[in-house]
Amino acid sequence: MKILGNILGFLLGLALMAVVGFYGYLTAKRFVALFARLDFTVALVTAIATVTVLLAAKAGKSIFAPTRPEPTSSSSVYGRR
């Protein structure tokens, strides 16, 4: 029975990966169509902004969120002990 569950789990995972890949392809195709309609300069600036936002999202940081100062240890605040 465990083998059947493993096979079904594998097939479900494979189906989900196929769906994500298909919609990723459609999204990429749509972005290409969008950039093809734009003027070269506008498309270049838009592409740079898109890559910047995606890299910031991957890093987990927002360019709009305030940053918190790092906590300091007591030795750096009061000098050496």
N, C-alpha and C positions, 0 to 999 in steps of 0.2 A: 504494500500500500504506500510505503514511503517513496518508492521509485516512481509510482504514478503521480504523486504530489510534486516530486522534483521535476518530472517531465512537464506537467501542467504549469508549474511556476516558471520554468524556462521558456515555454511557449508564450505565456502571458508577458513576460519581460521582453521577449523578442518582438511581440506584436506592439507593445508600447514604444519600444525603440524605433520600430518602423513608422509608427504614427508621428512621433516627434521628428524623425528625419524627414518625412514627407512634408510636414508643415514648416519645418526649417527651410526646406527647398522652396516652398511657395513664398515664404517671407523673403528669402534672398532674391528670388525672381521679382518680387514686388519692389524691393529697394533698387534693383537695377533699373527697372522701368521708371521709377521715380527720378533717379539721378540722370537718366538718359534725356528726360524732358527739360532739365535745368540747364542754364548757361554754365559754361565750364567753371568760371570763377565762383559762382554760387554753389555749384556741386562740390567744389573743392573745400570751401568753407564749411558746408554742411557735413561732408564726410569727416573732416577734422573734428568738428563738434560732436558728431556721433561717436567716433572712436574715443574721444576724451570722456564722454559720459559713460560709455561701456566700461572703460578701464577703471574709472572711479567707482562704478558699481561693483566691479570684480574685486577691487581692493577693499570694499566695504566702508568706504569713506564718502561723505557727501561734501561737495565744495560749498554748500550753503549752511551746513550744520556748524554750530560753534564748537570749538575744541576745548577740552578740559585740560588744565595743566597736569603734568605728571606729578604724582606724589613724591615728596622728597623725604629722605631719611633724616633723623634728628641730628646726625653728625654733620650733614652738609648745612643745616640751618644754623646751628650753634657753634660751628667750628669744630676743630679736633678736640677730642677728649683725652 
